[in-house]
Amino acid sequence: MDETSQKIIDATMTLIRDKGYVATTTKDIAKLAGVNECTLFRKFGSKKDIALTGIGQEKWRGNISRDIFQDVIWELQPDLEMFMRAYMERITPDFVNLSIGLRAPQLYEEAAPYIMKVPQAFLSALTEYFQEMHRKGKLPSLDFPSLAMTIFSATFGFTFLKASFEQKLSPEDKDGFIRKSVELFISGIPHC
């Protein structure tokens, strides 16, 4: 990727993050990238093409893969806290806002597979963790995908709300929320 193309992508993704896809114009992109509008169309066919190229770059999507959840010690409380913390450290308010900006109807069908990689990685890794905890005799047989979805929903919800409202909705900090959520979650699981 040449430097000009990367400037255009970075400008586009920044504007989508800050204003949304629909409100981002090619004039805005050109101005922020320091190029003329003709250069945008010469390098890329359209605003949509720029955004889709940007989504394909690791720097513009959450760096979540199953690999980040490998530091398990096979104890429910610290392991679930690690899952939640790993997600929250990588899915920053900027990534939440970019994800929201990429959900425009004009773009969503093609953007969705990229956006879905983050929750899919989290859910599959956590489901497999629960299954292994069951095999180790540390969890009874339960609906492990639903358990994983419960933890993901709490994690995503907290991340989304903090990105949207900062401390205005709740003064709870990340570490306190993680600890209390996991304690509450564990208290609702029948023990082996």
C-alpha positions as CSV (number, residue, x, y, z in Angstrom):
1,M,0.0,0.0,0.0
2,D,1.5,3.3,-1.0
3,E,1.6,6.2,1.5
4,T,-1.1,8.3,-0.2
5,S,-3.6,5.3,-0.2
6,Q,-2.9,4.7,3.4
7,K,-3.5,8.4,4.3
8,I,-6.8,8.1,2.5
9,I,-7.8,5.0,4.3
10,D,-6.7,6.4,7.7
11,A,-8.7,9.6,7.0
12,T,-11.7,7.7,6.0
13,M,-11.7,5.4,9.0
14,T,-11.1,8.3,11.4
15,L,-14.0,10.2,9.9
16,I,-16.3,7.1,10.0
17,R,-15.4,6.6,13.6
18,D,-16.1,10.3,14.5
19,K,-19.0,11.1,12.2
20,G,-20.4,7.8,10.9
21,Y,-20.3,6.5,7.3
22,V,-23.2,8.4,5.9
23,A,-22.0,11.8,7.3
24,T,-18.5,11.3,6.0
25,T,-18.1,12.9,2.6
26,T,-15.4,12.4,0.0
27,K,-14.6,16.1,0.4
28,D,-14.0,15.5,4.1
29,I,-11.8,12.5,3.4
30,A,-9.7,14.4,0.8
31,K,-9.2,17.4,3.2
32,L,-8.2,15.2,6.1
33,A,-5.9,13.1,4.0
34,G,-4.3,16.2,2.3
35,V,-5.2,15.1,-1.2
36,N,-7.7,16.3,-3.8
37,E,-10.9,14.4,-4.4
38,C,-9.8,13.1,-7.8
39,T,-7.0,11.2,-6.1
40,L,-9.6,9.4,-3.9
41,F,-11.4,8.1,-6.9
42,R,-8.2,7.3,-8.8
43,K,-6.8,5.2,-5.9
44,F,-10.2,3.8,-4.9
45,G,-13.4,3.5,-6.8
46,S,-15.6,4.9,-4.1
47,K,-16.0,5.8,-0.4
48,K,-17.3,2.3,0.2
49,D,-14.2,0.8,-1.4
50,I,-12.0,2.8,0.9
51,A,-13.9,1.8,4.0
52,L,-13.9,-1.9,3.0
53,T,-10.1,-1.7,2.4
54,G,-9.7,-0.1,5.8
55,I,-11.7,-2.8,7.6
56,G,-9.4,-5.3,6.1
57,Q,-6.4,-3.7,7.9
58,E,-5.6,-5.0,11.3
59,K,-5.1,-1.4,12.7
60,W,-8.7,-0.6,11.9
61,R,-10.4,-3.6,13.5
62,G,-10.3,-4.9,17.0
63,N,-7.3,-7.1,17.6
64,I,-9.3,-10.0,19.0
65,S,-8.4,-13.6,18.2
66,R,-8.7,-16.8,20.1
67,D,-5.0,-16.6,20.8
68,I,-5.4,-13.8,23.4
69,F,-7.4,-16.1,25.6
70,Q,-4.7,-18.7,26.1
71,D,-3.5,-17.7,29.6
72,V,-6.1,-19.8,31.5
73,I,-5.3,-21.4,34.8
74,W,-8.5,-23.5,34.9
75,E,-10.0,-21.6,37.8
76,L,-13.3,-19.9,36.9
77,Q,-13.0,-16.6,38.6
78,P,-9.5,-15.5,37.4
79,D,-10.0,-17.1,33.9
80,L,-13.3,-15.3,33.3
81,E,-11.8,-12.0,34.5
82,M,-8.9,-12.6,32.0
83,F,-11.4,-13.1,29.1
84,M,-13.3,-9.9,30.0
85,R,-10.1,-7.9,30.6
86,A,-8.5,-9.1,27.4
87,Y,-11.5,-8.0,25.4
88,M,-11.8,-4.6,27.1
89,E,-8.1,-3.8,26.7
90,R,-8.4,-4.3,22.9
91,I,-11.8,-3.0,22.1
92,T,-11.3,0.7,22.9
93,P,-14.0,3.4,22.7
94,D,-12.5,4.3,19.3
95,F,-13.1,0.7,18.0
96,V,-16.6,0.7,19.4
97,N,-17.4,4.0,17.7
98,L,-15.8,2.8,14.4
99,S,-17.9,-0.3,14.6
100,I,-21.0,1.7,15.0
101,G,-20.0,4.0,12.1
102,L,-19.6,0.9,9.9
103,R,-23.1,-0.3,10.5
104,A,-24.6,2.0,7.8
105,P,-27.0,0.1,5.6
106,Q,-25.0,1.1,2.5
107,L,-22.0,-0.8,3.9
108,Y,-23.2,-3.2,6.5
109,E,-23.7,-6.3,4.4
110,E,-20.0,-6.3,3.3
111,A,-18.7,-5.0,6.6
112,A,-20.5,-7.4,8.9
113,P,-18.2,-10.4,8.4
114,Y,-15.3,-8.2,9.6
115,I,-17.3,-6.8,12.5
116,M,-18.4,-10.3,13.5
117,K,-14.9,-11.6,13.8
118,V,-14.5,-10.1,17.3
119,P,-17.6,-11.6,19.0
120,Q,-17.1,-14.9,17.1
121,A,-13.5,-15.2,18.4
122,F,-14.6,-14.4,22.0
123,L,-17.6,-16.7,22.0
124,S,-15.9,-19.7,20.4
125,A,-12.9,-19.4,22.8
126,L,-15.1,-19.0,25.8
127,T,-17.4,-21.9,24.8
128,E,-14.4,-24.2,24.4
129,Y,-13.1,-23.1,27.7
130,F,-16.4,-24.0,29.4
131,Q,-16.4,-27.4,27.6
132,E,-12.8,-28.1,28.8
133,M,-13.8,-27.0,32.4
134,H,-16.6,-29.6,32.2
135,R,-14.2,-32.3,31.0
136,K,-11.9,-31.4,33.9
137,G,-14.8,-31.9,36.3
138,K,-14.9,-28.2,37.3
139,L,-18.3,-27.4,35.7
140,P,-21.5,-29.4,35.3
141,S,-23.0,-30.1,31.9
142,L,-24.6,-26.8,31.0
143,D,-25.6,-24.8,27.9
144,F,-22.0,-23.6,27.3
145,P,-22.8,-21.3,24.3
146,S,-25.4,-19.5,26.4
147,L,-23.0,-19.1,29.2
148,A,-20.4,-17.7,26.8
149,M,-23.0,-15.3,25.4
150,T,-23.9,-14.1,28.9
151,I,-20.3,-13.2,29.6
152,F,-19.8,-11.7,26.2
153,S,-23.0,-9.6,26.6
154,A,-21.8,-8.2,29.9
155,T,-18.4,-7.5,28.5
156,F,-19.7,-5.9,25.3
157,G,-22.4,-4.0,27.1
158,F,-20.0,-2.4,29.5
159,T,-17.5,-1.5,26.7
160,F,-20.3,-0.1,24.5
161,L,-21.8,2.0,27.3
162,K,-18.5,3.4,28.5
163,A,-17.6,4.3,24.9
164,S,-21.0,6.0,24.5
165,F,-21.5,7.7,27.9
166,E,-18.1,7.5,29.7
167,Q,-18.7,7.8,33.4
168,K,-22.1,9.5,33.1
169,L,-24.2,6.3,33.2
170,S,-22.2,4.5,35.9
171,P,-19.2,5.4,37.9
172,E,-18.1,1.8,38.0
173,D,-14.6,1.2,36.7
174,K,-13.5,-1.6,34.4
175,D,-11.8,-3.7,37.1
176,G,-14.6,-3.4,39.6
177,F,-17.2,-4.3,37.0
178,I,-15.3,-7.3,35.8
179,R,-14.8,-8.7,39.4
180,K,-18.4,-8.1,40.4
181,S,-19.8,-9.4,37.2
182,V,-17.8,-12.6,37.4
183,E,-18.7,-13.2,41.0
184,L,-22.4,-12.8,40.2
185,F,-22.1,-15.0,37.2
186,I,-20.3,-17.8,39.2
187,S,-22.9,-17.6,42.0
188,G,-25.6,-18.5,39.5
189,I,-23.8,-21.7,38.2
190,P,-24.6,-25.0,39.9
191,H,-21.4,-26.5,41.3
192,C,-20.1,-29.9,40.4
